[in-house]
Amino acid sequence: MRKLLYTAAFIVALFIASPLVASPININQANAQQLADNLKGVGLKKAQAIVQYRDKIGGFQNQNQLLNVKGIGAATLEKNEGNILLE
């Protein structure tokens, strides 16, 4: 019985924590909602700005170009280090 309770608690904890863990995201392919869901410190408004800038420049060549997007600073970039893909 105790093992069953521990297992159930573990499963519940995974479901609660899963939205808090960002997945790596390709910033050249993701839509605004996907960016907002997967980048720490990026809401929908900033994500829309990322998509607009990406469309303007024809795609990101490196993640540091995100610094050119209004509202994206070094702290946001640092929080997402390792979560940003450029494929």
Backbone as CSV, one residue per row, in Angstrom:
resi,resn,N_x,N_y,N_z,CA_x,CA_y,CA_z,C_x,C_y,C_z
1,MET,0.818,-1.189,0.000,0.000,0.000,0.000,0.873,1.268,0.000
2,ARG,1.911,1.239,0.812,2.805,2.386,0.894,3.488,2.652,-0.446
3,LYS,3.908,1.579,-1.111,4.562,1.718,-2.408,3.596,2.326,-3.426
4,LEU,2.345,1.929,-3.384,1.332,2.467,-4.280,1.140,3.966,-4.046
5,LEU,1.126,4.386,-2.790,0.978,5.801,-2.462,2.174,6.615,-2.958
6,TYR,3.372,6.084,-2.776,4.570,6.774,-3.261,4.553,6.899,-4.788
7,THR,4.142,5.839,-5.447,4.058,5.857,-6.906,3.035,6.886,-7.368
8,ALA,1.876,6.911,-6.745,0.837,7.868,-7.104,1.315,9.300,-6.872
9,ALA,1.980,9.532,-5.758,2.490,10.867,-5.458,3.541,11.289,-6.489
10,PHE,4.365,10.369,-6.906,5.388,10.659,-7.908,4.753,11.044,-9.240
11,ILE,3.738,10.305,-9.644,3.050,10.586,-10.906,2.370,11.951,-10.858
12,VAL,1.731,12.263,-9.756,1.083,13.569,-9.601,2.131,14.676,-9.664
13,ALA,3.257,14.478,-9.016,4.331,15.477,-9.035,4.848,15.714,-10.446
14,LEU,4.955,14.669,-11.237,5.400,14.818,-12.623,4.426,15.665,-13.433
15,PHE,3.138,15.420,-13.250,2.142,16.196,-13.990,2.137,17.656,-13.558
16,ILE,2.373,17.904,-12.297,2.396,19.286,-11.812,3.639,20.006,-12.311
17,ALA,4.764,19.330,-12.311,6.035,19.961,-12.675,6.233,20.081,-14.178
18,SER,5.593,19.256,-14.981,5.869,19.241,-16.414,5.654,20.577,-17.104
19,PRO,4.641,21.388,-16.769,4.534,22.690,-17.430,5.634,23.663,-17.026
20,LEU,6.310,23.400,-15.932,7.353,24.292,-15.453,8.688,24.043,-16.136
21,VAL,8.814,22.907,-16.805,10.058,22.541,-17.454,9.956,22.885,-18.937
22,ALA,10.783,23.791,-19.379,10.754,24.204,-20.777,11.463,23.172,-21.639
23,SER,10.924,22.957,-22.821,11.530,22.043,-23.779,12.346,22.857,-24.768
24,PRO,13.407,22.267,-25.308,14.149,22.977,-26.345,13.221,23.348,-27.500
25,ILE,13.403,24.533,-28.033,12.501,25.034,-29.072,13.305,25.649,-30.212
26,ASN,12.885,25.336,-31.417,13.519,25.904,-32.601,12.899,27.271,-32.851
27,ILE,13.665,28.316,-32.633,13.133,29.672,-32.750,12.919,30.099,-34.199
28,ASN,13.387,29.304,-35.151,13.151,29.607,-36.557,11.913,28.907,-37.110
29,GLN,11.306,28.030,-36.331,10.144,27.298,-36.819,8.915,27.438,-35.926
30,ALA,9.109,27.725,-34.674,7.997,27.754,-33.723,7.095,28.965,-33.942
31,ASN,5.808,28.771,-33.659,4.897,29.912,-33.700,4.956,30.642,-32.358
32,ALA,4.252,31.758,-32.271,4.329,32.592,-31.072,3.877,31.840,-29.816
33,GLN,2.813,31.078,-29.912,2.322,30.352,-28.733,3.344,29.325,-28.260
34,GLN,3.971,28.615,-29.185,4.995,27.636,-28.826,6.188,28.308,-28.163
35,LEU,6.572,29.465,-28.671,7.684,30.200,-28.060,7.324,30.629,-26.645
36,ALA,6.120,31.156,-26.474,5.678,31.603,-25.148,5.615,30.434,-24.169
37,ASP,5.212,29.275,-24.645,5.091,28.100,-23.780,6.434,27.508,-23.387
38,ASN,7.442,27.713,-24.211,8.712,27.015,-23.999,9.906,27.879,-23.626
39,LEU,9.782,29.183,-23.738,10.886,30.055,-23.355,10.574,30.725,-22.019
40,LYS,11.483,30.610,-21.093,11.310,31.208,-19.768,11.360,32.726,-19.869
41,GLY,10.414,33.389,-19.243,10.393,34.841,-19.233,9.843,35.463,-20.509
42,VAL,9.263,34.636,-21.384,8.703,35.126,-22.640,7.214,34.828,-22.649
43,GLY,6.435,35.896,-22.658,4.989,35.755,-22.776,4.580,35.848,-24.233
44,LEU,3.286,35.853,-24.462,2.784,35.849,-25.831,3.177,37.119,-26.599
45,LYS,3.156,38.253,-25.930,3.499,39.510,-26.608,4.962,39.512,-27.077
46,LYS,5.872,39.078,-26.206,7.288,39.001,-26.597,7.486,37.934,-27.671
47,ALA,6.759,36.839,-27.557,6.874,35.767,-28.549,6.422,36.257,-29.922
48,GLN,5.364,37.058,-29.954,4.910,37.626,-31.219,5.962,38.564,-31.804
49,ALA,6.642,39.303,-30.940,7.723,40.185,-31.398,8.876,39.360,-31.971
50,ILE,9.162,38.226,-31.378,10.217,37.339,-31.890,9.853,36.862,-33.291
51,VAL,8.610,36.427,-33.474,8.164,35.935,-34.782,8.225,37.061,-35.821
52,GLN,7.787,38.253,-35.453,7.827,39.384,-36.390,9.266,39.712,-36.791
53,TYR,10.168,39.729,-35.813,11.571,40.021,-36.113,12.171,38.914,-36.981
54,ARG,11.835,37.666,-36.662,12.341,36.526,-37.433,11.897,36.649,-38.898
55,ASP,10.629,37.002,-39.098,10.122,37.161,-40.464,10.830,38.308,-41.189
56,LYS,11.125,39.356,-40.447,11.783,40.540,-41.023,13.201,40.225,-41.488
57,ILE,13.939,39.437,-40.683,15.345,39.163,-41.012,15.538,37.869,-41.799
58,GLY,14.468,37.105,-41.974,14.581,35.856,-42.723,15.079,34.688,-41.901
59,GLY,15.015,34.789,-40.599,15.441,33.699,-39.725,16.673,34.066,-38.925
60,PHE,16.767,33.466,-37.756,17.899,33.726,-36.863,19.094,32.883,-37.273
61,GLN,20.249,33.518,-37.323,21.499,32.816,-37.603,22.172,32.366,-36.302
62,ASN,21.917,33.113,-35.222,22.434,32.745,-33.905,21.480,33.284,-32.842
63,GLN,21.552,32.701,-31.668,20.607,33.077,-30.625,20.825,34.496,-30.088
64,ASN,22.004,35.045,-30.260,22.267,36.414,-29.805,21.452,37.445,-30.578
65,GLN,20.965,37.093,-31.754,20.113,38.000,-32.511,18.796,38.269,-31.780
66,LEU,18.436,37.413,-30.855,17.233,37.648,-30.053,17.342,38.947,-29.261
67,LEU,18.554,39.370,-28.976,18.760,40.615,-28.237,18.271,41.831,-29.014
68,ASN,18.087,41.684,-30.315,17.571,42.772,-31.147,16.050,42.887,-31.076
69,VAL,15.404,41.938,-30.422,13.945,41.958,-30.281,13.599,42.765,-29.035
70,LYS,12.712,43.730,-29.193,12.301,44.564,-28.065,11.737,43.682,-26.949
71,GLY,12.260,43.883,-25.746,11.798,43.125,-24.589,12.623,41.895,-24.268
72,ILE,13.536,41.549,-25.156,14.413,40.400,-24.909,15.790,40.938,-24.543
73,GLY,16.208,40.662,-23.333,17.505,41.125,-22.871,18.430,39.966,-22.557
74,ALA,19.585,40.314,-22.071,20.600,39.305,-21.759,20.116,38.320,-20.704
75,ALA,19.341,38.798,-19.730,18.844,37.908,-18.672,17.901,36.856,-19.242
76,THR,17.034,37.263,-20.162,16.104,36.314,-20.790,16.877,35.301,-21.622
77,LEU,17.849,35.779,-22.354,18.674,34.886,-23.162,19.418,33.893,-22.281
78,GLU,19.941,34.362,-21.175,20.674,33.501,-20.248,19.769,32.437,-19.625
79,LYS,18.537,32.830,-19.259,17.583,31.876,-18.678,17.269,30.737,-19.631
80,ASN,17.366,31.014,-20.920,16.982,30.033,-21.922,18.157,29.356,-22.611
81,GLU,19.340,29.595,-22.094,20.523,28.966,-22.663,20.341,27.442,-22.626
82,GLY,20.535,26.827,-23.744,20.356,25.378,-23.840,18.956,24.979,-24.279
83,ASN,18.011,25.907,-24.251,16.637,25.606,-24.690,16.356,26.131,-26.091
84,ILE,17.296,26.849,-26.673,17.083,27.477,-27.971,17.798,26.664,-29.047
85,LEU,17.025,26.275,-30.058,17.571,25.551,-31.193,17.497,26.432,-32.432
86,LEU,18.457,26.241,-33.339,18.505,26.985,-34.605,18.689,25.983,-35.749
87,GLU,17.639,25.349,-36.140,17.757,24.354,-37.230,17.094,24.825,-38.468
